[in-house]
Amino acid sequence: MRWLPLVFLFACTVGASVNEDDPADSGDTGSTTDTGGTDTGEPKVYGPPKSIEVRYTDTAGSNWRVAAWLTHFDDNGFVWIREHTSVATSASPQTVEVPLPGGSDLVDFGDGVGNAFWFLFTYDDRDGSGTWTAGDPIPSSGARMLGYIEESQGQQDVWYAMAFTDTDTEYFAAEEGFDLTALNGAPDITLAGTTNWQGGPQGQPDRIATFTSDEFEGTIVPNRPLDEPLNTPFTYTITGGVHPSRTVTDQGFTYGIEIPLGYVDADASGGFNAGDEIATTLCAAGNPVYLFWSAPPATVEAATTAGLYDLKSGWSAYASTATEELLLTDTTGLTLSPTDCSFN
């Protein structure tokens, strides 16, 4: 079967360069690997911190904090440095003050001007340390970074926001604020539609269940999020996450891929077993459907990658077309059919 899910994104190293249209015309940042600090000479007197507005989910917990994580980047992508500042969440939107960087916080791209970059995210400070540590969940992140260019040749310090597309870097005023809800996905997902499947022989019930890709090799993986009698029309809601036995953890991401299929319950056991026959595929506009579930990222690197690529936690559904994996914004009007589509 053809299998082209979005999982390859999780292995990506996020890399980018600032083009000639940046806010202070600082040149191409993708042409150097110098991530050392700018030599400031005599101590410099820095101005006040930058006040920015951040927006996050209204269900923030009592131990949540907003963090600005300092990063550099070179030809190989981003290098995560350290937590530059963090504050306890109060109410969204919230004003956060980011201290001006200096010394080794700054990176010089060859023109003698210091630059700094931050990723913004929220985390649950479970150990009460006041800083992010491994094991603290990261429920929300943003698709925009905060950028800074220090004063030079009479020019004032510049603060700005930037986001990356497939081909370019886009710039925004820092005063627009930062939306940190990019990772907020759906805690459940509903599949609704009809079937034209006639089913198995009399006495052998028809059911719908989700399957992992491993199960196409003969392995039966228990703890399915969906395994129900098939009706038409049908509506099924999957709540909660995916059992650990059906997930994969890679580079700070824990995720599961579930493929909804119809099968003949040959032994009438009320669940899929060896000997039951998979017979139908769930389709959206003639394309096979699969479900994707992701836990909140477990590392800063994973959270920022998810924010930049809009990879949400929770449930989402995709249709696998001949050319792309298409995110489905509507999971009603589906068909369960042995002829409308297949994973070939």
C-alpha positions as CSV (number, residue, x, y, z in Angstrom):
1,M,0.0,0.0,0.0
2,R,1.1,3.6,-0.6
3,W,1.8,5.4,2.7
4,L,2.7,9.0,2.6
5,P,1.8,10.6,6.0
6,L,3.2,13.9,7.4
7,V,5.5,12.0,9.7
8,F,8.6,13.0,7.6
9,L,8.2,16.5,8.9
10,F,9.2,15.3,12.4
11,A,12.7,14.5,11.1
12,C,13.1,17.9,9.6
13,T,15.8,20.3,10.8
14,V,14.3,23.8,10.7
15,G,16.6,26.0,8.7
16,A,16.1,29.4,7.3
17,S,17.9,32.5,6.2
18,V,17.0,36.2,6.4
19,N,16.7,37.7,3.0
20,E,17.6,41.2,1.7
21,D,14.2,42.6,2.7
22,D,14.7,42.2,6.5
23,P,13.7,45.1,8.8
24,A,17.3,46.5,9.0
25,D,18.8,45.2,5.7
26,S,21.2,43.1,7.7
27,G,22.1,40.8,4.8
28,D,21.9,37.1,4.2
29,T,22.1,35.1,7.5
30,G,22.3,31.8,5.7
31,S,25.9,32.3,4.5
32,T,27.7,32.0,7.8
33,T,28.2,29.5,10.6
34,D,29.6,32.1,13.1
35,T,27.3,31.8,16.1
36,G,29.6,33.4,18.5
37,G,28.7,36.6,20.4
38,T,29.4,40.1,19.1
39,D,32.5,41.7,20.7
40,T,30.9,44.8,22.3
41,G,34.2,46.3,23.6
42,E,33.4,48.7,26.4
43,P,30.3,47.8,28.4
44,K,27.2,49.0,26.6
45,V,24.3,50.6,28.4
46,Y,21.2,48.8,27.1
47,G,17.7,50.4,26.9
48,P,14.6,49.1,28.5
49,P,13.2,45.6,27.8
50,K,10.8,45.1,24.9
51,S,7.2,44.6,25.8
52,I,5.3,42.2,23.6
53,E,1.8,40.8,23.7
54,V,1.3,37.0,23.7
55,R,-1.9,35.1,23.3
56,Y,-2.5,31.5,24.5
57,T,-5.2,29.1,25.4
58,D,-7.7,30.2,28.0
59,T,-7.3,26.9,29.9
60,A,-3.8,27.7,31.1
61,G,-2.9,25.8,34.3
62,S,-1.8,27.4,37.5
63,N,1.9,26.4,36.9
64,W,2.1,27.6,33.3
65,R,4.8,30.0,32.2
66,V,5.5,31.9,29.0
67,A,9.1,31.5,27.9
68,A,11.3,33.3,25.3
69,W,14.0,30.9,24.3
70,L,17.1,32.4,22.8
71,T,18.3,30.7,19.6
72,H,21.0,31.2,16.9
73,F,21.0,29.7,13.5
74,D,23.5,28.8,10.9
75,D,23.7,26.9,7.6
76,N,22.6,23.7,9.5
77,G,19.5,25.2,11.0
78,F,18.6,26.5,14.5
79,V,20.8,26.1,17.6
80,W,18.8,26.3,20.8
81,I,20.8,28.3,23.4
82,R,18.9,28.9,26.6
83,E,15.8,30.3,28.2
84,H,16.3,34.0,28.1
85,T,13.2,34.9,30.2
86,S,10.0,33.3,31.5
87,V,7.1,34.7,33.5
88,A,4.0,33.0,35.1
89,T,0.9,33.2,32.9
90,S,-1.8,35.5,34.1
91,A,-4.6,36.0,31.6
92,S,-4.5,36.0,27.8
93,P,-3.6,38.3,26.2
94,Q,-0.6,39.0,28.4
95,T,2.2,41.5,28.2
96,V,5.7,39.9,28.5
97,E,8.9,41.9,28.8
98,V,11.9,40.5,26.9
99,P,15.2,41.9,28.2
100,L,17.6,43.4,25.7
101,P,20.3,40.9,24.7
102,G,24.0,41.5,24.9
103,G,27.4,39.9,24.7
104,S,27.2,36.2,23.7
105,D,23.4,36.5,23.3
106,L,24.1,38.3,20.0
107,V,25.3,36.8,16.7
108,D,27.2,38.8,14.1
109,F,26.6,37.8,10.5
110,G,29.7,39.5,9.3
111,D,28.6,43.2,9.2
112,G,29.5,44.0,12.8
113,V,25.9,44.2,13.9
114,G,24.5,42.0,16.6
115,N,21.3,40.0,16.0
116,A,19.2,37.9,18.4
117,F,16.2,35.6,17.9
118,W,13.7,34.0,20.2
119,F,11.1,31.3,20.1
120,L,8.0,31.9,22.3
121,F,6.0,29.1,23.9
122,T,4.1,28.2,27.1
123,Y,5.0,25.3,29.4
124,D,3.7,23.6,32.5
125,D,6.4,24.2,35.2
126,R,5.7,20.9,37.0
127,D,8.8,21.0,39.1
128,G,8.3,24.6,40.1
129,S,11.9,25.5,39.1
130,G,10.8,28.7,37.3
131,T,12.5,27.5,34.1
132,W,11.8,24.9,31.5
133,T,13.3,21.5,32.2
134,A,13.0,18.2,30.5
135,G,9.6,16.7,31.4
136,D,7.8,20.0,31.5
137,P,4.9,19.7,28.9
138,I,4.8,22.4,26.2
139,P,1.1,22.8,25.3
140,S,1.4,25.8,23.0
141,S,3.9,27.5,20.7
142,G,3.8,30.0,17.9
143,A,4.6,30.2,14.2
144,R,6.4,33.5,14.5
145,M,9.8,34.3,16.1
146,L,10.9,37.5,17.8
147,G,13.9,39.1,16.3
148,Y,16.2,41.9,17.3
149,I,19.0,44.0,15.6
150,E,21.2,46.2,17.8
151,E,21.8,49.8,17.1
152,S,24.4,50.6,14.5
153,Q,25.7,53.7,12.7
154,G,23.1,55.9,14.4
155,Q,20.2,53.5,13.7
156,Q,18.0,52.6,16.6
157,D,17.6,49.1,17.9
158,V,15.0,47.2,15.8
159,W,12.5,44.7,17.2
160,Y,10.4,42.6,14.8
161,A,8.6,39.3,14.2
162,M,9.3,36.9,11.5
163,A,7.8,33.6,10.1
164,F,9.1,31.2,7.6
165,T,7.3,29.9,4.5
166,D,8.5,27.1,2.1
167,T,10.4,29.6,0.1
168,D,10.9,32.9,2.0
169,T,10.9,34.8,5.3
170,E,8.1,37.0,6.1
171,Y,8.4,40.0,8.5
172,F,5.8,41.6,10.8
173,A,5.8,44.4,13.4
174,A,6.5,43.0,16.9
175,E,3.7,45.2,18.1
176,E,1.2,42.8,16.4
177,G,1.8,40.4,19.2
178,F,2.4,36.6,19.1
179,D,-0.2,33.9,18.9
180,L,0.9,30.9,20.9
181,T,-2.1,28.8,20.1
182,A,-0.6,27.1,17.1
183,L,-0.3,23.7,18.8
184,N,-3.8,23.7,20.2
185,G,-5.4,20.8,18.4
186,A,-8.7,18.9,18.7
187,P,-9.0,16.6,21.8
188,D,-11.5,14.4,19.9
189,I,-12.5,13.8,16.3
190,T,-15.9,12.8,14.7
191,L,-16.2,10.8,11.5
192,A,-19.6,10.8,9.8
193,G,-20.9,9.5,6.5
194,T,-22.5,6.6,4.7
195,T,-21.5,3.2,3.4
196,N,-22.6,1.2,0.3
197,W,-20.8,-1.9,1.5
198,Q,-23.1,-5.0,1.5
199,G,-20.9,-6.7,4.1
200,G,-20.0,-10.3,4.8
201,P,-22.1,-13.5,4.8
202,Q,-25.2,-13.7,6.9
203,G,-24.3,-13.9,10.6
204,Q,-21.0,-12.2,10.2
205,P,-21.3,-8.6,11.5
206,D,-19.8,-5.6,9.7
207,R,-17.6,-3.3,11.8
208,I,-15.4,-0.3,11.4
209,A,-12.1,0.0,13.3
210,T,-8.8,1.9,13.1
211,F,-5.6,0.1,12.2
212,T,-1.9,1.0,12.4
213,S,0.4,0.5,9.4
214,D,2.1,-2.4,11.2
215,E,-1.1,-4.3,11.1
216,F,-0.9,-4.6,7.3
217,E,2.1,-6.8,7.9
218,G,0.1,-9.2,10.0
219,T,0.7,-7.8,13.5
220,I,-2.4,-7.2,15.6
221,V,-2.0,-4.2,17.9
222,P,-4.5,-3.9,20.7
223,N,-6.2,-0.9,22.3
224,R,-7.8,0.5,19.2
225,P,-9.4,4.0,19.6
226,L,-12.2,2.9,17.3
227,D,-13.8,-0.6,16.8
228,E,-17.6,-0.3,16.5
229,P,-20.5,-2.0,14.6
230,L,-21.0,-0.4,11.2
231,N,-24.2,1.5,10.5
232,T,-25.4,3.7,7.7
233,P,-25.5,6.6,8.0
234,F,-22.7,6.5,10.6
235,T,-21.3,8.9,13.2
236,Y,-18.3,7.9,15.4
237,T,-16.5,10.2,17.8
238,I,-13.0,9.3,19.0
239,T,-12.0,10.9,22.3
240,G,-8.8,11.0,24.3
241,G,-5.4,10.1,22.9
242,V,-3.8,7.0,21.4
243,H,-2.6,4.2,23.6
244,P,1.2,4.1,24.0
245,S,1.3,0.6,22.4
246,R,0.1,2.3,19.1
247,T,2.4,5.4,19.2
248,V,5.9,6.2,18.1
249,T,8.2,8.7,19.8
250,D,10.8,10.5,17.7
251,Q,12.8,13.7,18.3
252,G,10.5,14.9,21.1
253,F,7.3,14.0,19.3
254,T,4.9,11.2,20.4
255,Y,2.3,10.4,17.7
256,G,0.1,7.8,16.3
257,I,-1.4,7.2,12.8
258,E,-4.7,5.4,12.7
259,I,-6.4,4.2,9.4
260,P,-10.2,3.7,9.6
261,L,-11.3,0.6,7.7
262,G,-14.3,-1.6,7.5
263,Y,-14.0,-5.3,8.2
264,V,-16.0,-8.5,8.5
265,D,-16.1,-9.8,12.1
266,A,-15.9,-13.4,11.0
267,D,-15.9,-14.9,14.5
268,A,-18.5,-12.4,15.8
269,S,-16.2,-11.6,18.7
270,G,-17.0,-7.9,18.7
271,G,-13.5,-6.9,17.8
272,F,-10.8,-7.4,15.2
273,N,-9.0,-10.7,15.3
274,A,-6.8,-12.8,13.1
275,G,-9.0,-14.3,10.4
276,D,-11.3,-11.3,10.2
277,E,-11.3,-9.7,6.7
278,I,-10.5,-6.1,6.1
279,A,-12.8,-5.1,3.2
280,T,-13.4,-1.4,2.9
281,T,-11.6,2.0,3.0
282,L,-12.9,5.3,4.5
283,C,-12.8,7.9,1.7
284,A,-13.1,11.6,1.3
285,A,-14.0,12.8,-2.2
286,G,-12.5,9.6,-3.6
287,N,-9.3,9.7,-1.5
288,P,-8.4,7.4,1.3
289,V,-8.5,8.9,4.8
290,Y,-6.2,8.4,7.8
291,L,-6.1,10.0,11.2
292,F,-3.2,11.6,13.0
293,W,-2.8,12.1,16.7
294,S,0.0,13.9,18.5
295,A,0.8,14.4,22.1
296,P,2.1,17.9,23.2
297,P,5.8,18.2,22.2
298,A,8.3,17.0,24.8
299,T,11.3,19.3,23.9
300,V,11.9,22.9,23.0
301,E,13.1,21.8,19.6
302,A,10.0,19.8,18.9
303,A,7.7,22.5,20.1
304,T,9.2,25.2,17.9
305,T,9.3,22.9,14.9
306,A,5.6,22.1,15.5
307,G,4.8,25.8,15.8
308,L,6.6,26.7,12.6
309,Y,5.0,23.9,10.6
310,D,1.6,24.2,12.2
311,L,1.7,20.6,13.5
312,K,-1.1,20.6,16.1
313,S,-1.4,18.4,19.2
314,G,-4.5,16.2,19.4
315,W,-6.5,14.8,16.5
316,S,-6.5,15.7,12.8
317,A,-7.6,13.9,9.6
318,Y,-5.9,13.7,6.2
319,A,-6.8,12.5,2.8
320,S,-4.0,10.9,0.8
321,T,-4.2,12.2,-2.7
322,A,-1.9,11.3,-5.7
323,T,0.2,14.4,-5.0
324,E,-0.2,15.5,-1.4
325,E,-1.5,14.8,2.1
326,L,-4.5,17.0,2.4
327,L,-5.7,18.2,5.8
328,L,-9.4,17.7,6.2
329,T,-11.3,20.5,7.8
330,D,-14.6,18.6,7.5
331,T,-14.8,15.0,8.5
332,T,-18.5,14.6,7.7
333,G,-19.8,13.4,4.3
334,L,-17.3,10.5,4.2
335,T,-17.9,7.2,2.5
336,L,-16.9,3.7,3.5
337,S,-16.6,1.8,0.3
338,P,-14.7,-1.1,-1.3
339,T,-14.6,0.7,-4.6
340,D,-14.4,4.5,-4.0
341,C,-10.8,4.6,-2.9
342,S,-7.9,2.5,-1.6
343,F,-4.3,2.8,-0.3
344,N,-2.5,1.5,-3.4
